[in-house]
Structures are given as structure tokens and as C-alpha cells.
């Protein structure tokens, strides 16, 4: 990840090399990982011709999309800031997130059987920035508790959940992780922290507005 406070998104700022994932990464039983050996081949010419312009379009468009900010942690401890967290299913209760294959926490995520997702409020903005920085101890000065299997849960997060990994798969230049929710808690009401147009922002309810009708 770049050395700046930018959450990991589904569209990175730069390309990730194909060898960003170590060959000896372990995968929990029951997961499905696409490797370079079984990934469909694609010529460099085709990639350059079709994807470069599309990358720019997607990146500039997603800047207009406000996304909730989370910190995702795995045993180690390891963790990172992400805006790619989303729900997948209620029955069973499944959630997912994406992580760049070249991120410093990718090896730990590939080896983890469980992960925790922390939904942040505006007063957690500095924590979000800290977990987005590379080359630093992201847990320094952050209070956390080790749960089952050493899973780190941040003490000050307004809400969190823990999930068991059920699927892990490389998709493009990112790793998709799906997990079944096993535990969680809501500690406090808080104004949600979102990421929009390259910066952190607050999500607040809007008052009803009259509909403007065409004259």
C-alpha cells in the first residue's frame, strides 16, 4: 500500500506485479484460490489496449462513490484500512472484503482462518489513517484485545464483527475474502466515517427535502 492515508479499495492507484503473492502462502481447508497456474491466460497487448483507459474511468468514477471506512484485522496481529467491506448474505450470515495482492498484509490475510471487521466513526479517523500507512507498526498506541485464536479486536471501535473464512480467491489484482459471521458487538452510536473523493468525511442523516419539479 502507498505510504499515505488511503484505504485499500477494489481499484488500486498502481498496477500490482503478478508475483506479489508468495508461492508458499497457505490456504484454509474449503477455500478456493486461483493461482497463476490455473488463471486464464491474457496477452499483455490485450491488457494494455483495453484495461488502461478502463482503469482511469473506474478510478475517477469511484472517487464519487462514498464508502464506509473499516479496519480489518487478522491474527499476527496484522490489519489494514479498507472501504471494500460489504455484506453478502443473511442466511448464512456472510460478509466480504477485498485486499490488493501487493499489500503488506496480504500474506497474513492468506494464512488467517478468521478476521475481524471494525466499523469506524468519525472520531476513529486517526486510527483509519494509521492502519492505512505502510512501513509502520499500525497497532502502536491502539488499544486492542486478543479474542479466539489471537484475533485482534480494537477496543475503541463503535461496532465490530468476527468471521470465519469460507472463501478466498484472487480476482484481478485483488484478493476476495468471504467469511461467515460468528461474533460481534455494537458498543456505541457514532457518526459513520466514510471515504469520498480521496478524503475522509462524515455521514450524517439528511433532512427531508421537497422534490423539485420540472416547470
C-alpha positions as CSV (number, residue, x, y, z in Angstrom):
1,X,0.0,0.0,0.0
2,X,1.2,3.5,-0.6
3,X,2.7,5.4,2.3
4,X,-0.2,7.7,2.8
5,X,-3.6,7.5,4.5
6,X,-5.6,6.0,1.6
7,X,-7.9,3.0,2.4
8,X,-7.4,-0.2,0.3
9,X,-10.1,-0.1,-2.4
10,X,-11.0,-2.5,-5.2
11,X,-9.2,-0.3,-7.7
12,X,-5.5,0.4,-6.7
13,X,-3.6,3.5,-7.7
14,X,-1.0,1.5,-9.5
15,X,-0.6,-2.0,-11.1
16,X,0.4,-4.9,-8.9
17,X,3.1,-7.4,-10.2
18,X,2.0,-10.9,-10.8
19,X,4.5,-12.3,-8.2
20,X,3.1,-10.1,-5.4
21,X,1.7,-13.3,-3.7
22,X,4.2,-15.7,-2.2
23,X,4.1,-19.2,-3.7
24,X,4.1,-20.8,-0.2
25,X,1.1,-19.0,1.1
26,X,-1.2,-21.4,2.9
27,X,-5.0,-21.6,2.4
28,X,-7.5,-22.9,4.9
29,X,-9.4,-26.0,4.1
30,X,-12.5,-25.5,2.0
31,X,-11.3,-22.3,0.2
32,X,-10.7,-21.8,-3.4
33,X,-7.7,-19.8,-4.7
34,X,-6.9,-19.0,-8.3
35,X,-3.2,-19.1,-8.9
36,X,-1.1,-18.1,-11.9
37,X,-1.1,-21.8,-13.0
38,X,-4.9,-22.0,-13.4
39,X,-5.7,-18.4,-14.2
40,X,-6.9,-17.8,-17.8
41,X,-4.1,-16.5,-20.0
42,X,-4.3,-13.0,-21.3
43,X,-1.9,-11.3,-23.6
44,X,-0.1,-8.1,-22.5
45,X,-1.2,-6.4,-25.6
46,X,-4.9,-7.1,-24.9
47,X,-4.5,-5.8,-21.3
48,X,-2.8,-2.6,-22.4
49,X,-5.3,-1.9,-25.2
50,X,-8.5,-2.5,-23.2
51,X,-7.7,-2.0,-19.5
52,X,-5.6,1.2,-19.1
53,X,-8.4,3.5,-20.2
54,X,-10.9,1.5,-18.3
55,X,-8.8,1.7,-15.1
56,X,-8.8,5.5,-15.4
57,X,-12.6,5.6,-15.9
58,X,-13.2,3.3,-13.0
59,X,-10.8,5.1,-10.7
60,X,-12.2,8.6,-11.4
61,X,-15.8,7.3,-11.2
62,X,-15.3,5.6,-7.8
63,X,-14.0,8.8,-6.4
64,X,-17.6,10.0,-6.5
65,X,-18.7,6.9,-4.5
66,X,-18.8,7.4,-0.8
67,X,-17.8,4.2,1.1
68,X,-17.8,3.2,4.7
69,X,-14.4,3.1,6.3
70,X,-13.4,-0.1,8.2
71,X,-10.2,-1.6,9.8
72,X,-9.8,-5.3,9.1
73,X,-7.6,-7.3,11.4
74,X,-6.2,-10.9,11.4
75,X,-4.1,-12.8,13.9
76,X,-0.5,-11.8,13.9
77,X,-1.5,-9.2,14.7
78,X,-2.0,-7.6,11.2
79,X,-4.5,-5.1,9.9
80,X,-5.3,-2.5,7.3
81,X,-7.9,0.2,6.5
82,X,-10.4,-0.8,3.9
83,X,-13.5,0.6,2.1
84,X,-14.3,-2.7,0.3
85,X,-16.2,-4.3,3.1
86,X,-19.7,-5.4,2.3
87,X,-22.5,-7.9,3.3
88,X,-23.0,-10.9,1.1
89,X,-25.8,-12.9,2.6
90,X,-28.1,-13.0,5.7
91,X,-28.7,-16.8,5.7
92,X,-26.0,-17.8,6.2
93,X,-24.5,-14.5,7.5
94,X,-21.7,-13.8,5.1
95,X,-19.5,-10.7,4.6
96,X,-16.6,-10.0,2.3
97,X,-13.8,-7.6,1.6
98,X,-11.0,-7.2,-1.0
99,X,-7.3,-6.6,-0.5
100,X,-4.6,-5.7,-3.0
101,X,-2.4,-8.7,-3.8
102,X,0.6,-6.5,-3.2
103,X,-0.5,-5.1,0.2
104,X,1.9,-5.7,3.1
105,X,-0.8,-7.6,5.0
106,X,-1.7,-9.9,2.1
107,X,0.4,-12.8,3.3
108,X,-1.2,-12.7,6.8
109,X,-4.7,-12.5,5.3
110,X,-4.0,-15.5,3.1
111,X,-3.0,-17.6,6.1
112,X,-5.7,-16.4,8.5
113,X,-8.7,-18.6,9.3
114,X,-10.7,-15.7,10.9
115,X,-10.8,-12.0,10.5
116,X,-12.4,-9.0,12.4
117,X,-14.1,-6.0,10.8
118,X,-14.3,-2.7,12.7
119,X,-16.9,-0.2,11.6
120,X,-15.4,3.2,12.3
121,X,-16.9,6.5,13.4
122,X,-15.6,10.0,12.8
123,X,-13.6,10.0,16.0
124,X,-11.7,7.0,14.7
125,X,-10.3,8.9,11.7
126,X,-6.7,8.9,13.1
127,X,-6.9,5.1,13.6
128,X,-8.0,4.7,10.0
129,X,-5.1,6.8,8.8
130,X,-2.7,4.8,11.0
131,X,-3.9,1.5,9.6
132,X,-3.5,2.8,6.0
133,X,0.2,3.7,6.4
134,X,2.9,1.3,5.3
135,X,6.2,0.8,7.0
136,X,4.9,1.4,10.5
137,X,3.6,-0.5,13.4
138,X,-0.1,0.0,12.8
139,X,-1.1,-1.3,16.3
140,X,1.2,1.1,18.2
141,X,-0.8,3.1,20.7
142,X,-4.1,1.4,19.7
143,X,-5.9,-0.5,22.4
144,X,-7.0,-3.9,21.4
145,X,-8.0,-7.3,22.8
146,X,-6.9,-10.7,21.6
147,X,-10.0,-12.9,21.0
148,X,-10.2,-16.5,19.9
149,X,-7.1,-17.7,18.0
150,X,-5.4,-14.4,18.8
151,X,-7.8,-12.4,16.6
152,X,-7.2,-8.7,17.4
153,X,-10.3,-6.7,18.2
154,X,-9.9,-2.9,18.5
155,X,-11.3,-1.7,21.8
156,X,-12.5,1.8,20.6
157,X,-14.4,0.8,17.5
158,X,-18.1,1.7,17.7
159,X,-19.0,-1.7,16.2
160,X,-17.2,-4.9,15.2
161,X,-17.8,-8.4,14.0
162,X,-15.7,-11.5,13.6
163,X,-16.0,-14.0,10.8
164,X,-14.6,-17.4,9.8
165,X,-13.1,-17.5,6.3
166,X,-15.2,-19.6,3.9
167,X,-13.8,-18.4,0.6
168,X,-10.6,-16.8,-0.6
169,X,-10.0,-16.1,-4.3
170,X,-7.8,-14.0,-6.4
171,X,-9.9,-11.7,-8.6
172,X,-7.9,-9.5,-10.9
173,X,-5.2,-7.8,-8.9
174,X,-7.1,-8.2,-5.6
175,X,-7.8,-11.0,-3.1
176,X,-11.5,-11.5,-2.4
177,X,-12.2,-12.9,1.1
178,X,-15.6,-14.1,2.2
179,X,-16.4,-15.1,5.8
180,X,-19.3,-16.4,7.9
181,X,-20.0,-14.1,10.9
182,X,-19.5,-15.8,14.3
183,X,-19.5,-12.9,16.8
184,X,-19.7,-9.1,17.1
185,X,-20.9,-6.2,19.1
186,X,-22.2,-2.6,18.9
187,X,-20.7,-0.5,21.6
188,X,-21.9,3.0,20.8
189,X,-23.8,5.1,18.4
190,X,-21.4,7.1,16.2
191,X,-21.4,9.3,13.1
192,X,-20.1,6.9,10.4
193,X,-16.7,7.6,8.9
194,X,-16.8,7.4,5.1
195,X,-14.2,7.9,2.3
196,X,-15.2,10.2,-0.6
197,X,-13.2,12.0,-3.3
198,X,-9.9,11.0,-1.8
199,X,-10.6,12.1,1.8
200,X,-12.3,11.0,5.0
201,X,-15.8,12.5,5.6
202,X,-18.7,12.2,8.0
203,X,-22.0,10.5,7.0
204,X,-24.9,12.3,8.7
205,X,-28.7,12.0,8.1
206,X,-30.3,14.4,5.8
207,X,-33.4,16.4,6.5
208,X,-36.3,15.7,4.1
209,X,-36.1,18.0,1.1
210,X,-39.0,18.9,-1.2
211,X,-38.9,17.4,-4.7
212,X,-38.1,20.0,-7.3
213,X,-40.5,19.5,-10.2
214,X,-39.8,20.5,-13.7
215,X,-41.5,23.7,-14.8
